[in-house]
Amino acid sequence: MDDSVRALPSPRGGGGGGPSPEELLTQVARGSEAAFEQLYEVVSGPVFGVVRRVVRDVAQSEEVAQEVLVELWRTAPRYDPAQGSAVNWALTLAHRRAVDRVRSAQARADREQRVGGMSSGREFDEVSEAVASRLEREQVRRCLSTLTDLQRESVMLAYYGGHTYPEVADLLQSPLGTIKTRLRDGLIRLRDCLGVTR
């Protein structure tokens, strides 16, 4: 087990009589920066430990851990003590964000490998490639404008922002089922607009 996890204070603040992580998170939800500083001291080490085990690269782990702590500040009002401890909530956020980073990096590597394999051994016209790419972007922009505002916002968060469906639901404060329906309907409209055949 990671030393930073073992060094966690007890749920009541480690014998010092200070507020528990749950109490701190409740205060953070009300906008208390002082409470966030205390909560940061409690969770930053374990959050980094969880992220480091998944992401492995130190620099990227630091970046992801920072993103998690910003998300913790931003989403503190959504914390529900009935669902578990504040530390576990923070660690769950950390694990999800770390997995998302690894998946994103793997998808990027796979895409680069496919593109590299396709272009090896054959010449291409850079001007026509740039023009085709620009036309595709303009067509996608035009088709995105045909979506409802809610569909477009959901699609942008999920496919351009890299958020998972549950994260989109959290960000838009909508039920997950509603978000899935919006995304499905929006993608169907995009597919039809772009003339993509199944």
C-alpha positions as CSV (number, residue, x, y, z in Angstrom):
1,M,0.0,0.0,0.0
2,D,1.2,3.6,-0.8
3,D,2.7,5.4,2.2
4,S,0.7,8.5,1.5
5,V,-2.5,6.4,2.0
6,R,-1.3,4.9,5.2
7,A,-0.4,8.3,6.5
8,L,-4.0,9.5,6.3
9,P,-5.4,11.0,9.4
10,S,-8.4,9.4,11.1
11,P,-11.8,10.5,9.9
12,R,-12.1,13.0,12.8
13,G,-8.9,14.8,11.7
14,G,-6.2,12.7,13.3
15,G,-6.6,13.1,17.0
16,G,-6.0,16.9,16.8
17,G,-9.7,17.5,17.3
18,G,-9.9,19.3,13.9
19,P,-12.8,18.9,11.5
20,S,-13.2,15.7,9.7
21,P,-12.7,15.5,5.9
22,E,-16.5,15.3,5.5
23,E,-16.9,18.5,7.6
24,L,-14.2,20.2,5.6
25,L,-15.8,19.2,2.3
26,T,-19.1,20.6,3.5
27,Q,-17.4,23.9,4.3
28,V,-15.7,23.8,0.9
29,A,-19.1,23.4,-0.7
30,R,-20.0,26.7,0.9
31,G,-16.9,28.4,-0.6
32,S,-14.5,28.2,2.3
33,E,-10.9,28.5,1.0
34,A,-9.5,27.8,4.4
35,A,-11.4,24.5,4.6
36,F,-10.1,23.6,1.1
37,E,-6.5,24.2,2.2
38,Q,-7.0,21.8,5.1
39,L,-8.8,19.3,2.9
40,Y,-6.0,19.6,0.4
41,E,-3.5,18.6,3.1
42,V,-5.5,15.5,3.8
43,V,-6.3,14.3,0.3
44,S,-3.5,15.6,-2.0
45,G,-1.1,12.8,-1.1
46,P,-3.5,9.9,-1.5
47,V,-5.0,11.5,-4.7
48,F,-1.5,11.7,-6.2
49,G,-0.8,8.1,-5.1
50,V,-3.9,6.7,-6.8
51,V,-3.3,8.7,-10.0
52,R,0.4,7.7,-10.0
53,R,-0.4,4.0,-9.9
54,V,-2.7,4.4,-12.9
55,V,-0.9,7.0,-15.1
56,R,2.7,6.0,-14.0
57,D,4.3,9.1,-15.6
58,V,5.2,11.5,-12.8
59,A,4.6,14.8,-14.7
60,Q,1.3,13.6,-16.0
61,S,0.3,12.3,-12.6
62,E,1.0,15.7,-11.1
63,E,-1.1,17.3,-13.8
64,V,-4.0,14.9,-13.3
65,A,-3.9,15.1,-9.5
66,Q,-4.1,18.9,-9.9
67,E,-7.1,18.5,-12.2
68,V,-8.8,16.3,-9.6
69,L,-8.2,18.8,-6.8
70,V,-9.7,21.6,-8.9
71,E,-12.7,19.3,-9.7
72,L,-13.0,18.5,-5.9
73,W,-13.3,22.3,-5.2
74,R,-15.7,22.8,-8.1
75,T,-18.0,19.8,-7.4
76,A,-17.9,19.9,-3.6
77,P,-21.6,21.0,-3.4
78,R,-22.5,17.6,-5.0
79,Y,-20.8,15.5,-2.3
80,D,-23.3,13.3,-0.4
81,P,-21.9,11.9,2.9
82,A,-24.5,9.1,2.7
83,Q,-22.6,7.8,-0.4
84,G,-19.2,7.4,1.5
85,S,-16.4,9.3,3.1
86,A,-15.0,12.5,1.6
87,V,-11.6,10.8,1.2
88,N,-13.1,7.9,-0.8
89,W,-15.0,10.4,-2.9
90,A,-11.8,12.2,-3.7
91,L,-10.0,9.0,-4.5
92,T,-12.9,7.8,-6.8
93,L,-12.6,11.1,-8.7
94,A,-8.8,10.6,-8.9
95,H,-9.1,7.1,-10.2
96,R,-11.7,8.0,-12.8
97,R,-9.7,11.0,-14.1
98,A,-6.5,8.9,-14.2
99,V,-8.2,6.1,-16.2
100,D,-9.6,8.8,-18.6
101,R,-6.1,10.2,-19.1
102,V,-4.7,6.7,-19.8
103,R,-7.5,5.9,-22.3
104,S,-7.1,9.2,-24.0
105,A,-3.3,8.7,-24.3
106,Q,-3.8,5.2,-25.7
107,A,-6.4,6.4,-28.2
108,R,-4.1,9.1,-29.4
109,A,-1.2,6.6,-29.7
110,D,-3.4,4.2,-31.6
111,R,-4.6,7.0,-33.9
112,E,-1.0,8.1,-34.6
113,Q,0.1,4.6,-35.3
114,R,-2.8,4.1,-37.8
115,V,-2.1,7.4,-39.5
116,G,1.6,6.5,-39.6
117,G,0.9,3.1,-41.1
118,M,-1.4,4.6,-43.7
119,S,1.0,7.3,-44.9
120,S,4.2,5.2,-45.0
121,G,5.4,4.5,-48.4
122,R,2.9,6.8,-50.2
123,E,3.1,10.4,-51.1
124,F,0.2,12.8,-50.6
125,D,-0.6,16.3,-51.6
126,E,-0.4,18.5,-48.5
127,V,-2.5,21.3,-50.0
128,S,-5.4,19.0,-50.9
129,E,-5.1,17.3,-47.5
130,A,-5.4,20.7,-45.8
131,V,-8.3,21.7,-47.9
132,A,-10.2,18.4,-47.3
133,S,-9.6,18.7,-43.6
134,R,-10.8,22.3,-43.6
135,L,-14.0,21.3,-45.5
136,E,-14.6,18.5,-43.1
137,R,-14.3,20.8,-40.1
138,E,-16.7,23.3,-41.7
139,Q,-19.2,20.6,-42.4
140,V,-19.0,19.3,-38.8
141,R,-19.5,22.9,-37.6
142,R,-22.5,23.4,-39.8
143,C,-24.0,20.1,-38.7
144,L,-23.4,20.9,-35.0
145,S,-25.4,24.1,-35.6
146,T,-28.4,21.9,-36.5
147,L,-28.5,20.4,-33.1
148,T,-30.6,21.8,-30.2
149,D,-28.5,23.7,-27.7
150,L,-28.8,20.9,-25.2
151,Q,-27.7,18.3,-27.7
152,R,-24.8,20.4,-28.9
153,E,-23.6,21.1,-25.3
154,S,-23.8,17.4,-24.5
155,V,-21.9,16.3,-27.7
156,M,-19.3,19.0,-27.2
157,L,-18.6,18.0,-23.6
158,A,-18.5,14.2,-24.4
159,Y,-16.7,14.1,-27.7
160,Y,-14.7,17.3,-27.8
161,G,-14.2,17.8,-24.1
162,G,-13.4,14.2,-23.4
163,H,-15.8,13.7,-20.6
164,T,-17.6,10.5,-19.8
165,Y,-21.4,10.3,-19.9
166,P,-21.6,10.4,-16.1
167,E,-19.3,13.4,-16.0
168,V,-21.5,15.2,-18.7
169,A,-24.5,14.4,-16.5
170,D,-22.7,15.9,-13.5
171,L,-21.6,19.0,-15.4
172,L,-25.0,19.7,-16.8
173,Q,-26.7,18.6,-13.6
174,S,-29.1,16.3,-15.5
175,P,-30.0,12.7,-15.1
176,L,-27.6,10.2,-16.8
177,G,-30.6,8.8,-18.8
178,T,-31.4,12.2,-20.2
179,I,-27.8,12.9,-21.2
180,K,-27.6,9.5,-23.0
181,T,-30.8,10.3,-24.9
182,R,-29.6,13.7,-25.9
183,L,-26.3,12.3,-27.1
184,R,-28.0,9.5,-29.0
185,D,-30.4,11.8,-30.7
186,G,-27.7,14.4,-31.4
187,L,-25.3,11.8,-32.9
188,I,-28.1,10.5,-35.1
189,R,-28.8,14.0,-36.4
190,L,-25.1,14.5,-36.9
191,R,-24.7,11.2,-38.8
192,D,-27.7,12.1,-41.0
193,C,-26.4,15.7,-41.7
194,L,-22.9,14.4,-42.5
195,G,-24.3,11.7,-44.8
196,V,-22.5,8.9,-42.9
197,T,-23.9,5.5,-43.7
198,R,-24.1,2.7,-41.1
